[in-house]
Amino acid sequence: MSEQTFRSGFVCLVGRPNAGKSTLANALVGQKIAIASDKPQTTRHVVRGIITRPDGQLVLIDTPGLHRPRTLLGERLNDVVRETWSEVDVIAVCLPSDQRVGPGDTYLVEQIAHLRSRPALVALATKSDLVGGERLARHLLDIQGLEEKLGITWAHIVPVSALTGAQVDEVADVLIGLLPPGPHYYPDEEFTDEPEEQLVAELIREAVLGEVRDELPHSIAVVVDEMHMRPDRPEDRPLLDIWASMIVERDSQKGIVIGHRGERLRDVGTRARQQISHLLGVPVHLDLQVKVLKDWQRDPKYLNRLGF
């Protein structure tokens, strides 16, 4: 046995919507495992990223943002967050440095404080590159103030910028240091346990979120209908065929996604195809359709069909 104890376990990134969780998850893993957007509730399912080092293996779980639900989908996403909290070794709370510690943050940490078996807690002052030193210092003091206010103890408080990479390695050090001794859960080369179809669907959704701005972000879901390598291609010229459907709630939304003479749909397809090809390392042919499932976010049958 080596002198250095190998540690392994599970860490959950939490925070209110748009706190920088997904961007930080990608920076820690060094690969894109979660889509990022400036729109709240971008993350809709639990994403696992795997960080393997000589001293340990950290399974990083990026969850949807806890929020006040307005639909059945929102209620189910909140349930996912709370279930995940009870199964991890460490909870890392993302508190963006460019925003004050507000009621939403207090509510979130208060919910964690009420857990019967509370994991170790770490506070991450995300987006630290967006503020100056004096503002950051005040923010860190406000985070520390939550200890007495809510009856918790932060194991560490760490400022970090996923955008510039500042303190990202330090965050990994802190998180692995809080894990118990344990085994390799995954092979060294794996960086996520997400099925390729799910990764592809999320990249398509990221592409369409980038196009529709604030017009209908929460009304879009993406399903990969079929995905396989095209047969009879030479080994040096592979091609991955993907057929996917973008699901919206109303016919008017379908028109928004397609755009004038199909221009927006083509732009989404181009952006998504480039991202998918980069991730999977193979040329991609992408066939996108837009389908309407009326009020799918409120319909248990549709939610089950879409995997929520």
MARVO-64574 format. One record per residue (C-alpha): residue number from 0; chain; x, y, z. Coordinates in steps of 0.5 Angstrom, whole numbers. Layout:
N
   seq   mol       X       Y       Z
   NUM     A       X       Y       Z
...
***
This chain:
308
   seq   mol       X       Y       Z
     0     A       0       0       0
     1     A       3       7      -2
     2     A       4      12       4
     3     A      -1      17       1
     4     A      -8      15       2
     5     A     -13      14      -4
     6     A     -19      18      -3
     7     A     -25      17      -7
     8     A     -33      19      -6
     9     A     -38      24      -9
    10     A     -39      31      -9
    11     A     -45      35     -10
    12     A     -45      42     -13
    13     A     -51      46     -11
    14     A     -53      53     -12
    15     A     -59      57     -14
    16     A     -60      58     -22
    17     A     -54      61     -26
    18     A     -49      61     -20
    19     A     -44      58     -24
    20     A     -45      51     -22
    21     A     -44      48     -29
    22     A     -39      52     -32
    23     A     -35      50     -26
    24     A     -36      43     -26
    25     A     -33      43     -33
    26     A     -27      47     -31
    27     A     -26      42     -26
    28     A     -27      36     -30
    29     A     -23      39     -36
    30     A     -28      37     -41
    31     A     -35      39     -42
    32     A     -40      35     -39
    33     A     -45      40     -37
    34     A     -48      45     -42
    35     A     -48      52     -39
    36     A     -52      58     -41
    37     A     -54      65     -37
    38     A     -61      62     -37
    39     A     -64      59     -30
    40     A     -66      52     -30
    41     A     -61      50     -36
    42     A     -59      44     -32
    43     A     -65      39     -32
    44     A     -62      32     -29
    45     A     -56      30     -25
    46     A     -49      30     -29
    47     A     -43      26     -26
    48     A     -36      28     -28
    49     A     -30      24     -26
    50     A     -24      27     -24
    51     A     -18      22     -23
    52     A     -12      24     -20
    53     A      -6      20     -16
    54     A      -9      21      -9
    55     A     -16      20     -11
    56     A     -22      20     -15
    57     A     -28      25     -14
    58     A     -34      24     -17
    59     A     -37      31     -18
    60     A     -45      31     -19
    61     A     -48      38     -22
    62     A     -55      38     -20
    63     A     -61      43     -23
    64     A     -61      49     -19
    65     A     -66      49     -13
    66     A     -72      54     -15
    67     A     -79      55     -13
    68     A     -83      51     -18
    69     A     -88      53     -23
    70     A     -89      46     -26
    71     A     -89      39     -25
    72     A     -82      39     -28
    73     A     -80      44     -23
    74     A     -82      40     -17
    75     A     -79      34     -20
    76     A     -72      37     -21
    77     A     -73      40     -14
    78     A     -74      33     -12
    79     A     -68      30     -16
    80     A     -63      36     -12
    81     A     -66      34      -5
    82     A     -65      26      -6
    83     A     -58      27      -9
    84     A     -56      31      -2
    85     A     -57      25       2
    86     A     -52      21      -2
    87     A     -46      25      -3
    88     A     -40      26       2
    89     A     -39      33       1
    90     A     -44      39      -1
    91     A     -40      45      -5
    92     A     -45      51      -5
    93     A     -44      56     -11
    94     A     -45      63      -8
    95     A     -43      68     -14
    96     A     -39      73     -12
    97     A     -42      78     -17
    98     A     -49      78     -13
    99     A     -50      79      -6
   100     A     -52      73      -1
   101     A     -59      73      -2
   102     A     -66      70       1
   103     A     -65      65      -5
   104     A     -58      63      -2
   105     A     -60      63       5
   106     A     -66      58       4
   107     A     -62      54       0
   108     A     -56      53       6
   109     A     -62      53      11
   110     A     -65      47       7
   111     A     -58      43       7
   112     A     -58      45      15
   113     A     -64      41      16
   114     A     -61      34      13
   115     A     -61      29      18
   116     A     -54      26      16
   117     A     -51      33      14
   118     A     -45      32       9
   119     A     -39      36      10
   120     A     -40      43       7
   121     A     -36      47       3
   122     A     -37      55       0
   123     A     -35      56      -7
   124     A     -35      64      -8
   125     A     -36      63     -16
   126     A     -35      68     -21
   127     A     -29      71     -17
   128     A     -26      75     -24
   129     A     -32      79     -24
   130     A     -31      83     -18
   131     A     -25      87     -15
   132     A     -21      85      -8
   133     A     -25      89      -3
   134     A     -32      87      -6
   135     A     -30      79      -6
   136     A     -27      80       1
   137     A     -34      83       3
   138     A     -37      77       0
   139     A     -33      72       3
   140     A     -35      75      10
   141     A     -42      75       8
   142     A     -41      67       7
   143     A     -38      66      13
   144     A     -44      70      17
   145     A     -48      64      15
   146     A     -45      59      20
   147     A     -48      63      26
   148     A     -54      65      22
   149     A     -56      58      20
   150     A     -52      53      25
   151     A     -47      50      20
   152     A     -40      50      19
   153     A     -36      51      13
   154     A     -30      46      12
   155     A     -27      51       7
   156     A     -29      58       4
   157     A     -26      58      -3
   158     A     -26      64      -8
   159     A     -26      61     -15
   160     A     -27      63     -23
   161     A     -28      57     -28
   162     A     -27      62     -33
   163     A     -20      64     -32
   164     A     -18      58     -28
   165     A     -16      62     -22
   166     A     -17      57     -16
   167     A     -20      51     -20
   168     A     -14      46     -18
   169     A     -15      49     -11
   170     A     -22      47     -11
   171     A     -20      40     -13
   172     A     -15      39      -7
   173     A     -20      42      -2
   174     A     -26      37      -5
   175     A     -21      31      -5
   176     A     -18      32       2
   177     A     -25      32       5
   178     A     -27      25       2
   179     A     -26      18       6
   180     A     -21      13       4
   181     A     -24       9      -2
   182     A     -23       5      -8
   183     A     -23       7     -16
   184     A     -30       7     -18
   185     A     -29       9     -25
   186     A     -23       7     -30
   187     A     -18      13     -30
   188     A     -19      15     -37
   189     A     -27      16     -36
   190     A     -29      23     -35
   191     A     -37      22     -34
   192     A     -42      16     -34
   193     A     -47      20     -38
   194     A     -49      16     -44
   195     A     -47      19     -51
   196     A     -54      20     -53
   197     A     -55      24     -47
   198     A     -49      28     -48
   199     A     -51      29     -55
   200     A     -58      31     -53
   201     A     -56      37     -48
   202     A     -51      40     -53
   203     A     -57      40     -58
   204     A     -61      44     -53
   205     A     -55      48     -51
   206     A     -55      50     -58
   207     A     -62      52     -59
   208     A     -62      56     -52
   209     A     -56      60     -55
   210     A     -61      62     -61
   211     A     -68      63     -58
   212     A     -65      68     -52
   213     A     -71      69     -47
   214     A     -77      67     -52
   215     A     -78      60     -49
   216     A     -72      57     -46
   217     A     -76      53     -41
   218     A     -81      50     -46
   219     A     -75      46     -50
   220     A     -73      39     -49
   221     A     -69      35     -54
   222     A     -69      27     -55
   223     A     -64      23     -59
   224     A     -69      19     -63
   225     A     -63      15     -67
   226     A     -56      15     -67
   227     A     -51      10     -70
   228     A     -44      10     -75
   229     A     -46      10     -82
   230     A     -45       3     -85
   231     A     -40       2     -91
   232     A     -36       8     -90
   233     A     -28       7     -90
   234     A     -25       7     -84
   235     A     -21      13     -85
   236     A     -28      17     -87
   237     A     -33      15     -81
   238     A     -39      19     -80
   239     A     -44      19     -74
   240     A     -51      19     -76
   241     A     -56      23     -71
   242     A     -63      24     -71
   243     A     -66      28     -66
   244     A     -73      32     -64
   245     A     -73      38     -60
   246     A     -80      38     -56
   247     A     -84      45     -55
   248     A     -90      46     -52
   249     A     -94      50     -57
   250     A     -94      51     -65
   251     A     -92      58     -64
   252     A     -86      56     -61
   253     A     -84      51     -66
   254     A     -84      57     -71
   255     A     -79      61     -67
   256     A     -75      55     -66
   257     A     -75      54     -74
   258     A     -74      61     -76
   259     A     -75      65     -82
   260     A     -75      60     -88
   261     A     -71      55     -83
   262     A     -65      59     -82
   263     A     -65      59     -74
   264     A     -66      51     -75
   265     A     -60      51     -79
   266     A     -56      55     -75
   267     A     -58      51     -69
   268     A     -56      45     -73
   269     A     -49      47     -75
   270     A     -47      50     -68
   271     A     -49      43     -65
   272     A     -46      39     -70
   273     A     -39      42     -69
   274     A     -40      41     -61
   275     A     -42      34     -62
   276     A     -36      33     -67
   277     A     -31      36     -62
   278     A     -34      32     -56
   279     A     -34      25     -60
   280     A     -28      26     -64
   281     A     -32      24     -71
   282     A     -35      28     -76
   283     A     -43      28     -75
   284     A     -49      28     -80
   285     A     -55      31     -76
   286     A     -62      31     -77
   287     A     -66      36     -73
   288     A     -74      36     -72
   289     A     -78      40     -68
   290     A     -85      37     -65
   291     A     -90      40     -61
   292     A     -92      36     -54
   293     A     -98      41     -51
   294     A     -96      43     -44
   295     A     -91      37     -43
   296     A     -88      41     -37
   297     A     -94      39     -33
   298     A     -96      33     -36
   299     A     -94      27     -32
   300     A     -94      22     -38
   301     A     -90      27     -43
   302     A     -85      28     -37
   303     A     -84      20     -36
   304     A     -83      19     -43
   305     A     -78      25     -44
   306     A     -74      22     -38
   307     A     -76      27     -32
***
